[in-house]
Amino acid sequence: MRRRDFIYLTGMGAGAMMLPGMNVFGKTIDPLQALEGVDAKIKKELADVALNTAKSNGATYADVRIGRYLNQFVVTRENKVLNVANTESYGIGIRVIANGCWGFAATNDVTKEGMAKTALKAVAVAKANAKIGGAPVQLAPQKGYGEVSWKTPLTKNAFEVPIKEKVDLLLNANGIAMAGGANFVNSIMFAVNEQKYFASTDGSYIDQDVHRLYPSFTVTKIDPTAGSFETRRSLSSPVGMGYEYLDPLATEKVLGVTPRYKKRYDMLEDIKFATQQAGDKLKAKSVEPGKYDLVLDPSHLWLTIHESVGHPTELDRVLGYEANFAGTSFLTLDKWKSGNFKFGSDAVNIVGDKTQVGSLGAVGYDDEGVQCKKWDIIKNGVLVNYQAIRDQAHIIGLNESQGCCYSQSWQDVQFQRMPNVSLQPGKTPLSVDDMIKNVEKGVYIIGDGSFSIDQQRYNFQFGGQLFYEIKDGKIAGMLNDVAYQANTQEFWNSCAKVCDESDYRLGGAFNDGKGQPSQSSAVSHGASTALFKGVNVINTKRKIG
């Protein structure tokens, strides 16, 4: 089984990235420098130098990305601030087609001279690649948009919020956990601002200002008598929003066995419950293996969607482009061509969507200048489409790209990346409570946990954060040591019901890894709570001695 790795931005894994000398995301800057910007007119002048140089030296197509990538981390543990880091990475990436082949080059010399030299290098790379042979690049048509702009809708720029305010919030949260008996607690605030300018020989000049935020924590409690410990991570979600995400709103809260959150997050409330629940997990009974109906909360289901739907429907993976590193996909072209491959039950409707407000993948235009959109991937359980970009669209008979091309930075070439891939809510009114009332023997799972999935995205195993036994339509208490196993097609065909839109929420990851050399991207997955019938549950408890 191959595991896809995410860096959960909690604990020492993230803390290590903050250590002095580990310049992971760019050069260190003063926080006030993050509020400075570069005029779009200057970027257009620079881009035109690159485009003209590329065309005059034999490129039939060229695009330029001028990127300024800002990251801010605030890292705490118990009553201490471990680190505060502000970084900036600024440069240009130039991609061209010459003699039918791609060429790419990048530099941090953001001057007209730097643009010209880098464009020449990109053309030289393309011409060298052409000598190897192969089919010429076939780009889907793309109109130019002229000079346009897009910005993440937000009311409070996280980079304008004083560091002290962020530190105070994290330390207050830690204090609540320690007062509640936590043995360890760490919390992190991670903010991202991508200032991206795209220009191409198609006639587009696109200026975008993208913001993302991720507050998170991990609470740990120890049972010294048993020599065991349990943790509970935050039920926050990384979001494509500003700091307003941390302004609690009662209307954005989902009540139940524990509060969960939509477009606003109450960190202090969540850590209070988390501290209690870490202790409850130490005393919870271990699950009896067997077949159960699973009620899966969106805070858990997003990861199952990501691994078992998002990755296998990436067209480059289907075509084998990642076979030597990340694997392939069981969703081969013949299944799509049949027009009747039953990926899931009739209740399963899954879309790709780069437009959903508040999501991590939401932008106006992708990294090859295509306006973003929403499209069906699974319709009434049937595989109807994949995820494709401009040089792949013709393979599946599309006249245009689906707008899901992305690069993690100016110095990396853009390629096909997962859009937000989401399970659509049920159309019939259905609450979580009503769903549970009809379950005789089940497990209710909240929050994501450990996972494993094979190289074709077929056989898998998923854990979670919180597990509750359902007996005769009622919550009967907390369980522990729970994971479920299935294969993708079997699992999604067991989906019996999906709650309505009132329960719809986003989850996601800041750092989905793909490619070689590997690149990270941020992606959200939405869902309402869903019921899966007769899924195999195993006991994950480790026996010592």
TORZAKE-848389 format. One record per atom (N, C-alpha, C): x, y, z; residue in one letter. Coordinates in steps of 0.2 Angstrom, whole numbers, plus 2048, in hexadecimal, padded with zeros to 3 digits. Example, Ala and Ser with C-alpha at 12.3 -4.5 7.8 and 13.67 -1.06 7.14 Angstrom:
// residues 2
8427E4827a;83E7EA827a;8427F0827a;8407F5823s;8447FB824s;840800827s;
//
This chain:
// residues 545
8047FA800m;800800800m;804806800m;80380B7FCr;8078117FCr;8038177FFr;80681A804r;803820807r;805826804r;80082A803r;801831801r;803836807r;808839807d;80A83D80Dd;80884480Dd;805846812f;80384D813f;807850819f;809856819i;80D85981Fi;80785C823i;805858829y;80085B82Dy;804861831y;801867830l;80586D833l;80486D83Bl;80586883Et;805868845t;80B863847t;80E86584Dg;813860850g;81A86284Dg;81F85E84Fm;82586084Dm;82785F846m;82385C842g;82485C83Bg;824863838g;81F86783Aa;81E86E837a;82387283Ba;824870842g;829874845g;830874842g;83286E840a;83986D83Da;83A872837a;834873833m;83587782Dm;83687F82Fm;835880835m;835887838m;83C88883Bm;84188383Bl;84788483El;84B88983Al;85088D83Ep;85489283Ap;85888E835p;85989182Fg;85D88E82Ag;85A88A825g;854887827m;850883822m;84B88881Em;84E88A819n;84B88F815n;84688C810n;841889812v;83D88480Ev;839888809v;83688E80Bf;831891806f;834898804f;83A899804g;83D8A0802g;8418A3807g;8428AA805k;8478AD80Ak;8428B0810k;8458B1815t;8428B481Bt;8418BC81At;83B8BE81Ci;8398C581Bi;8368C8821i;8368CF822d;8328D2827d;82B8D1825d;8268D082Ap;81F8CF829p;81C8D5825p;81F8DB826l;81C8E1822l;81D8E081Bl;8238DD819q;8248DC812q;81F8D880Eq;81C8D4812a;8168D080Ea;8118D480Ca;8108DA80El;80A8DF80Cl;80C8E3806l;8128E2804e;8148E67FEe;8128E27F8e;8128E57F2g;8108E27ECg;8148E47E6g;8138E17E0v;8168E37DAv;8118E57D5v;8118EB7D2d;80C8EE7CEd;80B8E97C8d;8058E87C6a;8048E47C0a;8068E77BAa;8078ED7B9k;80A8F07B3k;8118EE7B2k;8158EE7B8i;81C8EC7B8i;81C8E47B6i;8188E07B8k;8188D97B7k;8168D87AFk;8128DC7ADk;8108DB7A6k;8168DD7A1k;81A8E27A3e;81F8E479Fe;8258DF79Fe;8268DC7A5l;82B8D67A6l;8288D07A2l;8228CE7A2a;81F8C979Fa;8208C9797a;81E8CF795d;81F8D178Dd;8268CF78Bd;82B8D178Fv;8328D078Dv;8338C878Cv;8318C4790a;8318BD790a;82E8BA78Aa;8278BD789l;8238BA784l;8268BC77Dl;8288C277Cn;82B8C4776n;8328C1774n;8368C0779t;83C8BC778t;83B8B5776t;8368B277Aa;8358AB778a;8328AA771a;82D8AE76Fk;82B8AE768k;8308AF763k;8348B4764s;8398B675Fs;83F8B175Es;83F8AC763n;8448A7762n;8418A0761n;83B8A075Eg;83989A75Cg;833897760g;83189A765a;82B897769a;825898766a;821893765t;81A894762t;815895768t;81789476Ey;812896774y;81789777Ay;81589C77Ea;81989D784a;8148A0789a;81689E78Fd;8128A1795d;8178A379Bd;8168A879Ev;81A8AB7A4v;8168AB7AAv;8198A97AFr;8168A97B6r;81B8AD7BBr;8198B37BDi;81D8B77C2i;81A8B67C8i;81D8B37CDg;81A8B17D3g;81E8B37D9g;81A8B67DEr;81C8B87E5r;8188B47EAr;81C8AF7EDy;8198AB7F2y;81B8AC7F9y;8168AE7FDl;8178B0804l;8148AB809l;8188A980En;8168A4813n;8178A781An;8128A681Eq;8138A8825q;8118A282Aq;8168A082Ef;81589B833f;81589E83Af;81189C83Fv;81189D846v;810897849v;81689584Dv;81688E84Fv;81788E857v;81288B85Bt;81288B862t;812884865t;81488386Br;81387D86Fr;81287F876r;80D87C879e;80B87E880e;80B885881e;810888885n;81088F887n;815893883n;81889087Ek;81E89387Bk;81D894873k;820899871v;82089A869v;826897867v;825892862l;82B88E860l;82E89285Al;82A895856n;82D899850n;82889D84Dn;82A8A384Av;8268A7846v;82A8A883Fv;8288A683Aa;82B8A7834a;8278AA82Ea;82A8AF82Bn;8278B2825n;82C8B281Fn;82A8AE819t;82E8AD814t;82B8B080Dt;8308B1809e;82E8B4802e;8328B07FDe;82F8AE7F7s;8328AB7F2s;82F8AF7ECs;8348B27E7y;8328B67E2y;8368B47DCy;8328B37D6g;8368B27D0g;8318B07CAg;8348AE7C5i;8308AD7BFi;8328A67BCi;82C8A37B9g;82D89D7B5g;82A89E7AEg;82E89B7A9i;82C89C7A2i;82C89679Fi;82689479Cr;82488E798r;82388F791r;82688C78Dv;82588D785v;824886782v;82188777Ci;821881777i;826883771i;82B87F76Fa;82F881769a;83087A766a;83087A760n;83087475Cn;82C86E75Fn;826870761g;82186B763g;82286876Ag;82786B76Ec;829868775c;82986E77Ac;82786C780w;827870786w;82F872788w;83087878Ag;83687A78Dg;83487F793g;83887E799f;83788279Ef;83D8857A2f;83D88B7A4a;84388E7A8a;8408937ADa;8448947B2a;8428987B8a;84889C7BAa;8468A27BDt;84B8A67C0t;8488AA7C6t;84C8AC7CAn;84A8B17CFn;84D8B87CDn;8508B97C7d;8528BF7C5d;84C8C37C1d;8488C67C5v;8428C97C3v;8438D07C0v;8478D07BAt;8498D67B6t;8478D47AFt;8478DA7ABk;8468D87A4k;84C8D47A1k;8528D57A3e;8588D17A1e;8578CA7A3e;8548C97A9g;8538C27ACg;84E8BF7A8g;8498C27A6m;8438BF7A2m;8468BD79Bm;8498C1798a;84C8BF792a;8508B9792a;8558B9796k;85A8B3797k;8568AD798k;8518AD79Dt;84D8A879Ft;8498A5799t;8468AA795a;8428A878Fa;8468A478Aa;84C8A7789l;8518A3785l;85389C787l;85389C78Dk;855895790k;84F89078Fk;849893790a;84388E790a;84388C789a;844890784v;84388E77Dv;84988977Bv;84F88A77Ea;85488677Ca;85387F77Fa;84F87E785v;84D878788v;848875784v;843878781a;83E87577Da;841873777a;846876773k;84987476Dk;84D86E76Fk;85186D774a;854867776a;850861777a;84A86377Bn;84585D77Cn;84385B775n;84285F770a;83F85D76Aa;843858766a;84A858767k;84F854764k;84D84C766k;84A84C76Ci;84984576Fi;84384276Bi;83F846768g;839843765g;833843769g;82E83F766g;82783F76Ag;822843766g;81C842768a;816846765a;81784D767a;815852763p;815859764p;81085A769p;81186076Dv;80C862772v;80686476Fv;800862771q;7FA86476Eq;7F6868774q;7F586F773l;7F2873778l;7EB874776l;7E687377Ba;7DF87577Aa;7DF87C779a;7DB87F774p;7DA886773p;7D988A77Ap;7DB89077Aq;7DA894780q;7DA89B77Eq;7D489F77Fk;7D48A677Dk;7D88AA782k;7DA8B0780g;7DE8B4784g;7D88B8788g;7DA8BA78Ey;7D58BE792y;7D78C5793y;7DD8C7790g;7DF8CE791g;7E18CF798g;7E18D579Ae;7E38D77A1e;7DD8D67A6e;7DE8D07AAv;7D88CF7AFv;7DC8CD7B6v;7D88CD7BBs;7DA8CC7C2s;7D58C87C6s;7D88C57CBw;7D38C17D0w;7D78C17D6w;7D38C17DCk;7D58C17E2k;7D18BD7E7k;7D48B97EBt;7D08B57F0t;7CB8BA7F4t;7C58B87F4p;7C08BC7F8p;7C28BC800p;7C38C1803l;7C58C180Al;7C38C880Dl;7C28C8813t;7C18CE817t;7C78D081Ct;7CB8CB81Dk;7D18CC822k;7D78C981Fk;7DC8CD81Cn;7E28CA81An;7E68C7820n;7E88C1820a;7EB8BE825a;7F28C1827a;7F58C4821f;7FC8C7822f;7FB8CE825f;7F58D1825e;7F48D7829e;7F38D6830e;7F18D0832v;7F08CF839v;7F68CF83Dv;7F78D2843p;7FD8D2846p;7FF8CB849p;8068CA849i;8088C484Bi;8068C2852i;8068C8856k;8048C785Dk;7FD8C485Ek;7F98C685Ae;7F28C485Ae;7F18BC858e;7F68BA854k;7F68B3852k;7F98AF858k;7FE8B285Av;8028AE860v;7FD8AE866v;7F98B3867d;7F58B386Dd;7EF8AE86Cd;7ED8AD866l;7E88A8865l;7EA8A1866l;7F08A0863l;7F3899864l;7F589786Bl;7F889C86Fl;7F989B876l;7F389A87Al;7EE89E878n;7E889D87Cn;7E589687Bn;7E5894875a;7E388D873a;7E7888877a;7ED889877n;7F288487Bn;7F0884882n;7EF88A885g;7ED88B88Cg;7E788788Eg;7E2887889i;7DC88388Ai;7DD87C88Bi;7E187A886a;7E3872886a;7E787088Ca;7EB87488Em;7EF873894m;7EB87389Bm;7E687889Ba;7E28788A1a;7DD8728A1a;7DC86F89Bg;7D886989Bg;7DB86389Bg;7E286389Dg;7E585D89Fg;7E985A899g;7EA85E894a;7EF85C88Ea;7F685B891a;7F985688En;800855890n;80585988Bn;802859885f;80685D880f;80186087Bf;802866878v;7FE869873v;80386E86Fv;80286E869n;805872864n;80087585Fn;80187B85Ds;7FC87F859s;800883854s;7FD88484Ei;801887848i;7FC88B844i;7FE891842m;7FB89583Dm;7FF896837m;7FC894831f;80089482Bf;7FC898826f;7FF89D824a;7FB8A281Fa;7FF8A2818a;7FC8A2813v;7FF8A280Cv;7FC8A7808v;8008AB804n;7FE8B07FFn;8028AF7F9n;7FE8AC7F3e;8028AB7EDe;8008B17E8e;8048B67E7q;8038BB7E2q;8068B97DBq;8018B77D7k;8038B47D0k;8018B87CAk;8068B97C6y;8048BC7C0y;8068B87BAy;8018B77B6f;8028B27B0f;8018B67A9f;8058B57A5a;8048B879Ea;8068B3799a;8038B3793s;8048AE78Es;8038B1787s;8068AE782t;8058B077Bt;7FE8AF778t;7FA8AC77Cd;7F38AC77Bd;7EF8B377Cd;7F38B7780g;7F08BE781g;7ED8BF788g;7EF8BB78Cs;7ED8BC793s;7F28BF798s;7F08C479Cy;7F48C77A1y;7F08C67A8y;7F18C17ACi;7ED8C07B1i;7F08C17B8i;7EE8C57BCd;7F18C77C3d;7EC8C47C8d;7EF8C07CCq;7EB8BC7D1q;7EE8BD7D8q;7EA8BE7DDd;7EC8BE7E4d;7E88B97E8d;7EC8B47EAv;7E98AE7EDv;7EB8AD7F4v;7E68AC7F9h;7E78AC800h;7E58A5803h;7E88A2807r;7E689C80Br;7E989D812r;7E5899816l;7E689981Dl;7E5892820l;7E9890825y;7E888A829y;7EA88A830y;7E688B835p;7E788A83Cp;7E688383Ep;7EA881842s;7EA87A844s;7ED87884Bs;7EB87384Ef;7EE871854f;7EE869855f;7F286785At;7F286085Ct;7F2860864t;7ED85C867v;7ED85B86Ev;7EF85486Fv;7F3853874t;7F584C876t;7F484B87Et;7F1845880k;7F0843887k;7F383C887k;7F683C88Di;7FA83588Fi;7F7832895i;7F682B894d;7F482789Ad;7FB82389Cd;7FE8268A2p;8048238A4p;80481C8A6p;7FE81A8A9t;7FD8148ACt;7FD80F8A6t;7F98108A1a;7F980B89Ba;7FF80C896a;802812897g;808813892g;80581588Bg;80081888Bs;7FD81A885s;7FB821884s;7FA82387Ef;7F882A87Df;7F382B877f;7F0830877e;7EB832872e;7EB839870e;7EA83A869t;7EA841867t;7E3843864t;7E2849863r;7DD84C85Fr;7DF85285Cr;7DF852855r;7E1858851r;7DB85C850r;7DC86284Es;7D786784Ds;7D2865848s;7CC867848l;7C7866843l;7C686C83El;7CC87083Es;7CC876839s;7CD873833s;7CC87782Es;7CE876827s;7D287B824s;7D7879820p;7DB87E81Cp;7D6881817p;7D6888816v;7D188B812v;7D489180Ev;7D1892808g;7D2897804g;7CF89E806g;7D18A080Cm;7CD8A680Fm;7D28AA812m;7D08B0815g;7D48B4819g;7D48B2821g;7D68B7825y;7D68B582Cy;7CF8B582Fy;7CA8B782Be;7C38B782Ee;7C18B082Fe;7C48AB82Dy;7C38A482Ey;7C38A3836y;7C78A7839l;7C88A6840l;7C38AA845l;7BF8AD841d;7B98B1845d;7B38AC846d;7B28A984Bp;7AD8A484Cp;7A68A784Bp;7A28A3847l;79B8A5846l;79689F848l;7918A084Ca;78D89B84Ea;78A897848a;78889B842t;78589983Dt;789894838t;790895839e;794891836e;79788B83Ae;79388983Fk;795883843k;79087D842k;793877842v;78F871842v;78F86E848v;78986D84Bl;78886A852l;788863852l;78985F857g;789858857g;78D85585Dg;79084F85Cv;79484D861v;79A851863v;79C85585Et;7A185A85Ft;7A085F85At;7A286685Bp;7A186B856p;7A586A850p;7A386C84Br;7A786C844r;7A5872841r;7A987483Cy;7A987B83Ay;7A987C832y;7A5881830k;7A5882828k;7AA888826k;7A788E825k;7AB893823k;7AE897828k;7AD89682Fr;7B0899834r;7B2893839r;7B789583Dy;7BA890841y;7BB893848y;7B988F84Dd;7BA891854d;7C088D857d;7C688F857m;7CC88B859m;7CB88A861m;7C988F865l;7C988E86Cl;7C488986El;7BE88986Be;7B988486Ce;7BB87D86Ae;7BE87D864d;7C0876862d;7C6873866d;7CB877869i;7D087486Di;7CD872874i;7C8875876k;7C587387Ck;7C286C87Bk;7BE86B876f;7BB864875f;7C185F873f;7C686186Fa;7CB85D86Ea;7CF85A874a;7D085E879t;7D385C87Ft;7CF857883t;7C9858883q;7C4853886q;7C484D882q;7C484D87Cq;7C3847878q;7CA843877q;7D0847878a;7D6843878a;7D683E87Ea;7D3841884g;7D283D88Ag;7CD837889g;7C8839886d;7C2834885d;7C582E880d;7C983087Ck;7CC82A877k;7D082587Bk;7D4828881l;7D8823885l;7D381E888l;7CD820889k;7C881B88Dk;7C3818888k;7C381A882a;7BE81787Da;7C081087Ca;7BA80C87Bk;7BB805879k;7BE804872k;7C17FE872s;7C47FD86Bs;7BF7FA867s;7BF7FB860v;7BA7F985Cv;7BA7F185Bv;7B57EE85Ae;7B47E7858e;7B57E7850e;7B97E484Dp;7BA7E3846p;7B37E0843p;7B27E383Dg;7AC7E083Ag;7A97E5834g;7A37E3832k;7A07E782Dk;79B7ED831k;79C7F382Fy;7987F8832y;7967FD82Cy;79080082Ed;78E80682Ad;79280C82Cd;795810828l;79981582Al;79681C828l;79682082Dv;79382782Dv;79982C82Dv;79B82E827l;7A1832826l;7A0839826l;7A383D82Bd;7A384482Bd;7A7847825d;7A584D823p;7AA85081Ep;7B1852820p;7B2853827s;7B8854829s;7BD84E829s;7BA848828h;7BD842826h;7BD84081Fh;7B784181Cl;7B683E815l;7BA842810l;7BC848811w;7C084C80Cw;7C684880Aw;7CA84480Fl;7D084180Dl;7CF83B809l;7C983780Bt;7C7831807t;7C6833800t;7C28397FFi;7C183C7F8i;7C883D7F5i;7CC8417F8h;7D28437F5h;7D683D7F2h;7D78377F6e;7DB8327F5e;7D882D7F0e;7D182C7F1s;7CE8277EDs;7CA8297E7s;7C98307E6v;7C68337E1v;7CA8387DDv;7CD83D7E1g;7D18427DEg;7D783F7DAg;7DB83B7DDh;7E18397DAh;7E08347D4h;7DB82F7D5p;7DA82B7CFp;7D782E7C9p;7D48347CAt;7D18377C4t;7D583C7C1t;7DC83D7C3e;7E08417C0e;7E383E7B9e;7E28417B4l;7E383E7ADl;7EA83C7ACl;7EF8417AFd;7F683F7AEd;7F78387B1d;7F48377B7r;7F58317BBr;7F282B7B7r;7EC82C7B4v;7E98277B0v;7ED8257AAv;7F182A7A7l;7F58287A1l;7FB8257A3l;7FD8257A9g;8038227ABg;8098267ACg;80882D7ACy;80D8327ADy;8118327B3y;80D82F7B9e;81082F7BFe;8128287C2e;8128237BDa;81281C7BFa;81981B7C3a;81E81E7C1n;82581C7C4n;82681F7CBn;8218247CDf;8228277D3f;81C8267D8f;8168287D6a;8108287DAa;80B8237D8a;80C8207D2g;80781B7D0g;80381C7CBg;7FE8187C9t;7F98197C4t;7F281A7C7t;7ED8187C3s;7E68187C5s;7E28127C2s;7DE8107C6f;7DA80A7C4f;7D480D7BFf;7D38147BFl;7CE8177BBl;7D18187B4l;7D28137B0t;7D58137AAt;7D08167A4t;7D381879Fl;7CF81B79Al;7C9817797l;7CA810797d;7C580C794d;7BF80C799d;7C080D79Fk;7BA80E7A4k;7B68147A2k;7BA81A7A1w;7B682079Fw;7B381F798w;7B681C794k;7B481C78Dk;7AD81778Dk;7AD813791s;7A780E792s;7A0812793s;7A1818797g;79B81C798g;79781979Dg;7998137A0n;7948107A5n;79880D7ABn;79E80F7ACf;7A280D7B2f;79F80F7B8f;79D80B7BCk;79980C7C2k;79F80D7C8k;7A18137C9f;7A68157CEf;7A38157D5f;79D8177D5g;7998177DCg;7928167DBg;78E8177E0s;7878177E0s;78481D7DDs;77D81C7DCd;77A8227D9d;77A8287DDd;77C8287E3a;77C82D7E8a;7838317E7a;78882E7E3v;78E8317E3v;78F8367DDv;78F83C7DEn;7908417D9n;7968467DBn;79C8457D7i;7A28497D9i;7A484D7D3i;7A68537D5v;7A88597D1v;7AF85B7D2v;7B285D7CCg;7B88617CDg;7B68687CDg;7B986D7D1d;7B78737D2d;7BD8787D4d;7BF87D7D0k;7C48817D2k;7C18887D4k;7BA8887D4t;7B788F7D5t;7B48907DCt;7B388B7E0q;7B088B7E7q;7B38907ECq;7AF8957EEv;7B289A7F2v;7B48977F9v;7B98997FBg;7BC896802g;7C0890801g;7C088D7FBs;7C48877FAs;7CB8887F9s;7CF8837FAl;7D78847F9l;7D88857F2l;7D58827EEg;7D68827E6g;7D38877E3g;7CF88C7E6a;7CC8917E2a;7D08967E0a;7D18977D9v;7D489D7D6v;7D089F7D0v;7D18A47CDg;7CE8A67C7g;7D08A37C1g;7D78A27C1y;7DA89F7BBy;7DF89A7BDy;7E08957B9d;7E68907BBd;7EC8937B9d;7F288F7BAd;7F88917B8d;7FA8907B1d;7F588F7ACe;7F78907A5e;7F18947A2e;7EE8987A6g;7EA89E7A4g;7E389C7A2g;7E18967A5v;7DA8947A3v;7D58967A9v;7CF8997A7q;7CB89B7ACq;7C88947AFq;7C78947B6c;7C688E7BAc;7BE88D7B9c;7BC8877BBk;7B58857BAk;7B487F7BEk;7AE87C7BDk;7AB8767C1k;7A98717BCk;7AA86B7BDw;7A88667B8w;7A685F7BCw;7A285B7B9d;7A18547BCd;7A684F7BBd;7A884C7C0i;7AD8467BFi;7A983F7C0i;7A583F7C5i;7A18397C6i;79A83C7C6i;7958397C2k;78E83B7C2k;78A8357C3k;7868367C8n;7818307CAn;7858297CBn;78B82A7CDg;78F8247CEg;7948227C8g;7938257C2v;7968237BCv;79C8287BBv;7A28257B9l;7A88297B7l;7A782C7B1l;7A68337B1v;7A58377ABv;7AB83B7A8v;7B083C7ACn;7B58417AAn;7BB8407AFn;7C08437ADy;7C78447B1y;7C884B7B2y;7CF84C7B4q;7D18537B5q;7D78537B0q;7D68597ACa;7DB8597A6a;7DD8617A5a;7E38627A2i;7E58697A1i;7E6869799i;7E986F797r;7E9870790r;7EC86B78Br;7F286878Dd;7F5864789d;7F385C78Ad;7ED85C78Eq;7EA85578Fq;7E385578Cq;7E085B78Ba;7D985B78Aa;7D7857784a;7DB85777Fh;7D9853779h;7D984C77Ah;7DC84977Fi;7DD842780i;7D683F782i;7D2843785i;7CB841787i;7C6845783i;7C784877Eg;7C384B779g;7C085277Cg;7C4855780l;7C185C782l;7C486177Dl;7C086677Dn;7C286C778n;7C687177Cn;7C6871783e;7C9876787e;7CC87278Ee;7D1875791s;7D3873797s;7CE87479Ds;7CE8707A2q;7CA8717A8q;7CD8767ADq;7D28797ABg;7D587E7B0g;7D887B7B6g;7DC8767B6c;7DE8737BCc;7E68727BCc;7E98777B9c;7F18777B9c;7F387C7BEc;7F98797C1y;7FB87D7C7y;80387B7C8y;8068807CBs;80D87F7CDs;80E8827D4s;81287F7D8q;8138817DFq;8178877E0q;81A8897DBs;81E88F7DBs;8208927D4s;8238977D4w;82689A7CDw;82B8967CAw;82F8927CEq;83588E7CCq;8338877CAq;82D8857CAd;82B87F7C9d;82687F7C3d;82687A7BEv;82287A7B8v;81B8787BAv;81687C7B7q;80F87A7B9q;80D8737B5q;8098707B9f;8068697B6f;8008687B9f;7FD8627B7q;7F68617B9q;7F585F7C0q;7F18637C4r;7F08627CBr;7E98627CDr;7E885E7D2m;7E185D7D4m;7DD8637D5m;7D78647D3p;7D386A7D5p;7CF8687DBp;7CB86C7DEn;7C786A7E3n;7C28647E1n;7C285F7E4v;7BE8597E2v;7B98577E7v;7B38587E6s;7AE8587EBs;7A88537EAs;7A68507EFl;79F84C7EFl;79A8517F0l;7958517EBq;78F8567ECq;78A8537F1q;7878587F4p;7828577F9p;77C8537F6p;77884F7FBg;77284C7F8g;76D8517F7g;7688507F3k;7638547F1k;75D8547F5k;75C84E7F9t;75784D7FDt;759850804t;755854808p;75685680Ep;758850813p;75E850816l;76084B81Bl;76684E81Fl;76484D826s;76985082Bs;76D84A82Ds;77384B831v;777846833v;773842839v;76F84583Dd;76B842842d;76683D83Fd;76383F839d;75F83B836d;762835833d;768836830m;76C83182Dm;76E82B832m;77082E838i;77282983Ei;76C825840i;766828840k;761825843k;75F81E83Fk;76181E839n;760818835n;766813835n;76B814839v;77180F839v;77080B83Fv;77080483Ee;7707FF844e;7767FE847e;77B7FD843k;7827FB845k;7877FF841k;78A804844g;78E809840g;79480C844g;798810840v;79D814843v;79C81B840v;79C820844y;79C827842y;7A382A842y;7A682C83Di;7AD82E83Di;7AE83583Bi;7B2839840i;7B384083Fi;7BA84183Fi;7BD84683Ag;7C484783Ag;7C8842836g;7CD845833d;7D284082Fd;7D783D833d;7DA837831g;7DF834835g;7E4831830g;7E782B832s;7EC82882Es;7E8825828s;7EC823823f;7E982181Df;7EE81D818f;7EC819814s;7F0815810s;7EC81380As;7F0814804i;7EC8127FDi;7F18107F8i;7EF80B7F4d;7F48087F0d;7F580C7EAd;7FA80A7E5q;7FD80E7E0q;7F78107DAq;7F280C7DAq;7ED80D7D5q;7E78107D8q;7E78137DFr;7E28167E2r;7DC8117E3r;7DD80B7E4y;7D88067E4y;7D68037EBy;7DB8007EEn;7DA7FD7F5n;7DD8027FAn;7D98037FFf;7DB808804f;7D980780Bf;7DB80B810q;7D980A817q;7DA81181Aq;7D581381Ef;7D481A821f;7D281A828f;7D681E82Cg;7D481F833g;7D0826834g;7D182883Ag;7CD82F83Bg;7D0832842g;7CC837844q;7CE83A84Aq;7C9838850q;7C283884Fl;7BD836854l;7B9830851l;7B782B855f;7B3826853f;7AD825858f;7A7824856y;7A282385Ay;79E81D858y;79C81985Ce;79881385Be;79181585Ae;78E813854i;786813853i;78380D854i;77E80D859k;77B80785Ak;77380885Ak;76F805856d;768805856d;76680D855d;76A810851g;76881784Fg;76A81C854g;76E81B859k;77182085Dk;77881F85Ek;77B825860i;782825862i;783821869i;78781C869a;78781886Fa;78E819873a;79281E871g;79881F874g;79E81F86Fg;7A4821872m;7AA82286Em;7AE81B86Dm;7B081A867l;7B5814865l;7BC816864l;7C0812864n;7C7813862n;7CA80D85En;7D080F85Bd;7D380A857d;7D0808851d;7CC80D84Dv;7C880B848v;7CC80D841v;7CB80983Ca;7CD80B835a;7C8806831a;7C780982By;7C3805826y;7C7803820y;7C57FE81Dq;7C97FB817q;7C47FA811q;7C67FC80Ba;7C17FA806a;7C67FB7FFa;7C27FA7F9n;7C57FC7F3n;7C18027F1n;7C38067EDt;7C080C7EBt;7B980B7E8t;7B98077E3q;7B28067E0q;7AD8037E5q;7AF7FE7E9e;7AB7FB7EEe;7A88007F3e;7AD8047F5f;7AB8097FAf;7A680E7F7f;7A78117F2w;7A38167EFw;79C8137EDw;79C80D7EBn;79680A7E9n;7928087F0n;7958087F5s;7918077FCs;78E80E7FFs;78F8137FBc;78D81A7FDc;78581A7FDc;78281A802a;77A819802a;777820802a;779825806k;77682B807k;77B831808k;77A837806v;77E83D807v;77984280Av;77B845810c;77784A813c;77785080Ec;77285480Fd;77185A80Bd;77686080Bd;775865808e;77986A807e;77B86E80Ee;77686E812s;777871819s;77D86E81Ds;77F86881Bd;78486581Fd;78B86681Bd;78B869815y;791869810y;79786D813y;79C86A814r;7A286D816r;7A986B812r;7AE86F813l;7B486E80Fl;7B986C814l;7BD867812g;7C4865815g;7C9866810g;7CF864811g;7D486580Cg;7DB86480Fg;7E086580Ba;7E786580Ca;7EB86B809a;7F086D80Df;7F487280Af;7FA86F805f;7FB869806n;801867803n;800860800n;7FC85F7FBd;7FB8597F7d;8018587F3d;8058537F4g;80B8527F0g;80A84E7E9g;80D8517E4k;80D84D7DEk;81384F7D9k;81484B7D4g;81A84D7D0g;82084B7D2g;82584B7CDq;82C8497CFq;83184E7CBq;8348537CEp;8348547D5p;82D8567D8p;82C8547DEs;8258557E1s;82485C7E2s;81D85E7E0q;81B8647E2q;8158647E6q;8138697EAs;80E8697EFs;80886E7ECs;80286C7EDs;7FD8707ECs;7F78707F1s;7F38757F1a;7EE8767F6a;7E78747F3a;7E38707F6v;7DD86D7F3v;7D886C7F8v;7D286E7F7s;7CC86C7FBs;7C88677F9s;7C48647FDh;7BF85F7FBh;7B985F7FFh;7B38617FCg;7AD862800g;7A985C800g;7A485B805a;7A0856806a;79B85880Ba;79585480Bs;791854811s;79284D814s;78F84C81At;79084581Dt;78D840819t;79083A818a;78E835814a;78E82E817a;78982A815l;788823818l;78B81E813l;78F81A816f;792814812f;79080E815f;78D809812k;78A803814k;78F7FD814k;78F7FA81Ag;7937F381Ag;79A7F4818g;79E7F881Bv;7A57F981Av;7A97F581Fv;7AF7F281Dn;7B37EE822n;7B77F3826n;7B67F282Dv;7B97F6832v;7BE7F1836v;7C47F4836i;7CA7F083Ai;7CC7F3840i;7CF7EF845n;7D17F284Bn;7D97F384An;7DB7FA84Bt;7E27FC84At;7E67FC850t;7E47F9856k;7E77F985Ck;7EE7F585Ck;7F37F885Er;7FA7F585Er;7FB7F1865r;7FC7EB864k;7FE7E786Ak;8057E886Ck;8077E9872i;80E7EA874i;8107E4878i;8157E1876g;8187DB87Ag;8157D4877g;
//
